[in-house]
């Protein structure tokens, strides 16, 4: 996979408000967190893949629809999917999966954690509400 493809998905993860990139597992795994909570992990070793948090029912549905979506590699397979980034899934669908993963992580935070993000970014920007 090209560096351009990796960069595209890095940028998609880093556009999420409060997102930071870390490499706690070494340079072959780019981890994206908001307030210390992981919402995405890009495995840059071939085949390029991304782990994303997912609602359990949707996780199963996505695995049934897309051959390139499998149970989360080295993750809780009920709540995480691994998406093989082989161009078989439309970019818009992968972006939606990233959005959903981020939203699930926000939803799972304590009120105090969400409050600090809301102060920094405003609820409208953070949750996409108008």
Helices and strands as residue ranges (DSSP letters): H 3-14, E 19-22, E 29-34, E 37-43, E 49-53, H 56-65, E 69-71, E 80-84, H 91-107, H 111-121, H 123-127
